[in-house]
Every structure is written in structure tokens, then in C-alpha cells.
């Protein structure tokens, strides 16, 4: 709306402000405002083919400063995650720039997030960022960038597992289960295409890595999903059974090996069968 009534210089000023998201003296938006503003302004830049300004914003997100002060570092991480969420909502146009950004950002974020495994608020923001990347952008990612998304999701599952298992049954915990199931379902939608440059061994290895991420998600989710949860939250129920159905159809051989080779796999799969038996006998 602003762009239709103000000058190009005014839009450039907004972009320059957004290009300094970690400087509170310049950009005083909170995290929600930063996500919304990045989404709107970056969408405008894509539609206007303003590539240099778009690169300016993406470069600012990529080169997030590292602070010695833990409080300041937490602040930087929160704003970094908020900026990325806004970028995932832009229309098709500069996908190659965003993919280059993600290849740089994901490894750094994975390492930094290991220091905040006890910060539930930041973990939730990280989950939202990965979920929205998978929801809005996964079909537009190349194999390499998508694999970075899977590795980051795997790292998130490792961080999320202890607090999720330790939590009591509450609305907040049920929302976390729902958001994790949304992420896992979106990760399940990616169809990988391998060119002739990829050997069969590489493609099979790639598939095994993806199966490991999704099975890790199943192993974490199943013990904390109860019949009461499924009965009380129909949307969670739908996401849960959708995810189980995909795994059973797409990774049947991996599940068979997992069940036969580990006691944990047998235990998890018995719980899945109990949920399925409840599902087919319940009446809505």
C-alpha cells in the first residue's frame, strides 16, 4: 500500500532499515512486526524485479552478528528467525537468492540453537521457522538446500524431545505436538528428482537420510500422543494419521528393518497399532 503512494526513495529507506534488523536504534520492530514487514516488502521487491535491494536484505539476514553477551545473542537469534519467516512467504522470483541464503544460514542456526535447548520460547520460534519453510518453500528448494532443511529439522527434533516428554498434558504441549506434526507432514511432501549425475548409491543414501529424519519424528511423537490427545484435538488426529500413513507407504522397508532391529522400534510400532485400532473403532 505504501509503495503505491510514495516515492522509490521512500521504499529504499524502508529496505535500508530492514537491512539492519539487529540494530535496535534503526529497526525497532518486534519479532511479529519484523516477519510481517519482511514478507510485505520482499514480496514487493520480487514483483518489482528489484534484485539488488532484495540481495541487500538477504545479505543482512545471512550475516547475523555474533555477540558475547548471551542476552544479546538470544535477541539476534530471535530476529534472525523472524526475518527468515518473512522471506518464506514471498512469491516465486528470486528463489536462487533465498536458497543461497538458506545454505549459509541453516548450518549456523543448527550450531547456535544447541546452546538454547532449555529455552522453550526460542525452540518454538525455530520450529515455526522450519515449519513455514517446509510449508511455503519446500517444493521450490533444490536437493542440496532441501537436505539442509531436513538436517535442521532433525536437529530440532533432538532438541525438542526432552522437554516434550517431560511436559504434562496441557494445551501448550498439544500445540507443540500439532506444530511438529505439521512440520513432519510438510517434510513428507517433497518429491526428489535425481539427474543422471547422481549415482544410484547417492540417491539411496539420500533416501535413507530422509527416512531417518521422519522415523526420528515418529519415535519422538508417538510416546507423547495419547488417545485422549487424539480424541480431544481432531486436527492433531488428522495430522498424526496422515503422517503415519505416509511413512507406512513410502518407507515400508525401512520401518520393517527398524521394527525388527531395535526394541525401541517394536515398542513404538505397537503404540502406533494401538492408535490405529482406536482410530478404526472410534465414531465421530
C-alpha positions in Angstrom: 0.0 0.0 0.0 2.8 2.4 0.9 4.6 1.7 -2.4 1.6 2.9 -4.4 1.7 6.3 -2.9 5.3 7.1 -2.0 8.5 7.5 -4.0 11.1 4.9 -4.8 13.4 6.6 -2.4 11.0 6.1 0.4 10.8 2.4 -0.3 14.6 2.3 -0.5 14.7 3.9 3.0 12.4 1.1 4.3 14.6 -1.5 2.7 17.7 0.0 4.3 16.0 0.0 7.7 15.2 -3.7 7.2 18.8 -4.4 6.1 19.8 -3.6 9.7 17.4 -5.9 11.6 19.8 -6.4 14.5 20.4 -2.7 15.3 17.6 -1.6 17.7 18.4 2.0 17.1 17.5 1.6 13.4 14.9 -1.2 13.3 12.5 -1.0 16.3 10.0 -3.6 15.1 9.2 -6.5 17.3 9.6 -10.1 16.0 6.0 -10.3 14.7 6.3 -6.9 13.0 9.7 -7.9 11.5 8.2 -11.1 10.0 5.2 -9.2 8.5 7.4 -6.3 7.2 9.9 -8.7 5.6 7.1 -10.6 3.9 5.4 -7.5 2.5 8.5 -5.6 1.4 10.3 -8.6 0.0 7.1 -9.6 -1.9 7.1 -6.0 -3.3 10.7 -6.3 -4.4 10.1 -9.6 -6.1 7.1 -8.3 -8.1 9.1 -5.1 -8.9 12.2 -7.1 -10.0 14.3 -5.1 -7.6 17.0 -7.7 -7.4 19.8 -5.5 -5.8 17.5 -4.4 -3.0 16.4 -7.9 -2.4 20.0 -9.1 -2.2 20.7 -6.3 0.3 18.0 -7.6 2.6 19.0 -11.2 2.3 22.7 -10.4 2.9 21.7 -8.7 6.1 19.9 -11.8 7.3 22.8 -14.0 6.3 25.5 -12.0 8.1 23.9 -12.1 11.5 26.4 -10.8 14.1 27.7 -13.0 17.0 27.5 -11.4 20.4 29.5 -12.3 23.6 26.5 -11.3 25.7 24.1 -14.2 25.9 21.1 -11.9 26.2 22.1 -10.0 23.1 22.8 -13.3 21.2 19.3 -14.5 22.1 17.9 -11.2 20.8 19.9 -11.7 17.5 18.6 -15.2 17.1 15.0 -14.2 17.6 15.3 -11.5 15.0 17.1 -13.8 12.6 14.3 -16.4 12.8 11.7 -13.7 12.4 13.3 -12.4 9.2 13.6 -15.8 7.7 9.9 -16.5 8.3 9.0 -13.4 6.3 11.2 -14.4 3.4 9.5 -17.8 3.0 6.2 -16.1 2.1 7.4 -14.2 -0.9 6.2 -15.2 -4.4 8.4 -17.0 -7.0 11.1 -14.8 -8.5 14.3 -14.7 -6.5 14.3 -18.3 -5.3 18.0 -18.8 -6.1 19.0 -15.9 -3.8 16.9 -17.3 -0.9 18.4 -20.8 -1.4 21.9 -19.4 -1.2 20.9 -17.7 2.0 19.5 -20.9 3.5 22.6 -22.9 2.6 24.6 -20.3 4.7 22.1 -19.8 7.5 20.9 -23.3 8.3 24.3 -24.7 9.5 24.9 -21.7 11.6 21.5 -21.8 13.2 21.8 -25.5 13.9 25.0 -24.9 15.9 23.7 -21.8 17.7 20.4 -23.5 18.7 22.3 -26.2 20.6 23.1 -23.6 23.2 19.4 -22.8 23.8 17.9 -26.3 24.2 16.3 -25.2 27.5 14.7 -22.0 26.0 11.1 -23.1 25.1 10.2 -19.8 23.5 13.2 -19.8 21.2 12.7 -23.5 20.3 9.1 -22.7 19.4 10.3 -19.8 17.1 12.8 -22.2 15.5 10.0 -24.8 15.0 7.8 -22.1 13.4 10.6 -21.1 11.1 11.3 -24.6 9.9 7.6 -25.4 9.6 6.9 -22.4 7.4 10.0 -23.1 5.3 8.6 -26.6 4.7 5.1 -25.3 4.2 5.7 -22.4 1.8 9.0 -23.2 0.2 9.9 -26.9 0.2 8.6 -27.5 -3.4 10.9 -24.7 -4.6 14.1 -26.0 -2.9 16.8 -27.9 -4.8 18.0 -31.2 -3.4 21.0 -29.7 -1.5 19.1 -26.9 0.2 16.2 -29.3 1.0 18.7 -31.6 2.7 19.8 -28.7 4.8 16.2 -28.3 5.9 15.9 -32.0 6.8 19.2 -31.8 8.8 17.9 -28.8 10.7 14.6 -30.5 11.3 16.4 -33.5 12.7 18.4 -31.2 15.0 15.2 -29.6 16.2 13.7 -33.0 17.0 16.7 -33.8 19.1 16.4 -30.5 21.0 12.6 -30.8 21.4 12.4 -34.4 22.6 13.4 -33.9 26.3 11.0 -31.0 27.1 8.2 -32.6 25.2 8.5 -35.9 27.1 8.8 -34.2 30.4 5.9 -31.8 30.0 2.5 -32.5 31.4 -0.6 -32.9 29.3 -1.6 -29.3 28.5 -2.9 -27.1 25.7 0.7 -25.8 25.2 2.1 -29.3 24.9 -0.7 -30.3 22.5 0.0 -27.3 20.3 3.7 -28.3 20.2 2.7 -31.8 19.1 0.5 -30.3 16.4 3.2 -28.0 15.1 5.7 -30.8 15.0 3.3 -33.0 13.1 2.7 -30.1 10.6 6.4 -29.9 10.1 6.8 -33.7 9.6 3.8 -33.8 7.2 5.3 -30.9 5.1 8.6 -32.7 5.0 6.8 -35.7 3.7 5.5 -33.9 0.6 8.9 -33.3 -1.1 9.4 -35.4 -4.2 13.1 -35.6 -5.0 14.3 -35.8 -8.6 17.9 -37.0 -9.2 19.6 -36.3 -12.5 22.0 -38.7 -14.2 24.9 -37.0 -12.4 23.7 -38.7 -9.2 24.6 -42.4 -8.8 22.1 -44.9 -7.6 24.1 -45.2 -4.4 23.9 -41.5 -3.7 20.1 -41.4 -4.3 19.6 -44.4 -1.9 21.8 -42.8 0.7 19.7 -39.6 0.4 16.5 -41.6 0.8 18.0 -43.3 3.9 18.8 -39.9 5.5 15.3 -38.6 4.9 13.8 -41.8 6.3 16.0 -41.4 9.4 14.6 -37.9 10.0 11.0 -38.9 9.6 11.4 -42.0 11.7 13.1 -39.9 14.4 10.0 -37.7 14.3 7.7 -40.7 14.7 9.8 -42.1 17.6 9.5 -38.7 19.4 5.8 -38.1 18.7 4.3 -41.5 19.3 5.1 -41.8 23.1 3.6 -38.4 23.9 0.4 -38.9 21.8 -2.4 -40.4 23.8 -5.9 -41.5 22.8 -7.1 -38.6 24.9 -5.0 -36.2 22.8 -6.3 -37.6 19.5 -9.9 -37.6 20.8 -9.7 -34.0 22.1 -7.8 -32.4 19.2 -9.3 -33.6 15.8 -6.8 -31.6 13.8 -3.9 -33.2 15.6 -5.5 -36.6 15.0 -5.7 -35.9 11.2 -2.1 -34.8 11.0 -0.9 -37.8 13.1 -2.7 -40.4 11.0 -1.7 -38.7 7.8 2.0 -38.8 8.8 1.8 -42.5 9.8 0.0 -43.4 6.5 2.8 -41.7 4.5 5.6 -43.4 6.4 3.9 -46.8 6.0 3.5 -46.4 2.3 6.8 -44.6 1.4 9.3 -46.2 3.8 7.8 -49.6 4.3 11.2 -51.4 4.1 12.9 -49.0 6.5 10.1 -49.4 9.0 10.3 -53.2 8.8 14.1 -53.1 9.5 13.6 -50.5 12.3 10.9 -52.7 14.0 12.9 -55.9 13.7 16.4 -54.5 14.6 15.5 -52.5 17.7 13.4 -52.9 20.8 12.5 -49.2 20.6 11.2 -49.7 17.1 9.0 -52.6 18.2 7.7 -50.6 21.2 6.9 -47.5 19.1 5.1 -49.5 16.4 3.0 -51.4 18.9 1.8 -48.0 20.2 1.1 -46.9 16.6 -1.1 -50.1 16.1 -3.0 -49.3 19.3 -3.7 -45.8 18.0 -4.8 -47.3 14.7 -7.1 -49.7 16.4 -8.6 -46.8 18.4 -9.0 -44.8 15.1 -10.9 -47.5 13.3 -13.3 -48.2 16.2 -14.0 -44.6 17.2 -17.2 -43.0 15.9 -17.4 -39.2 15.2 
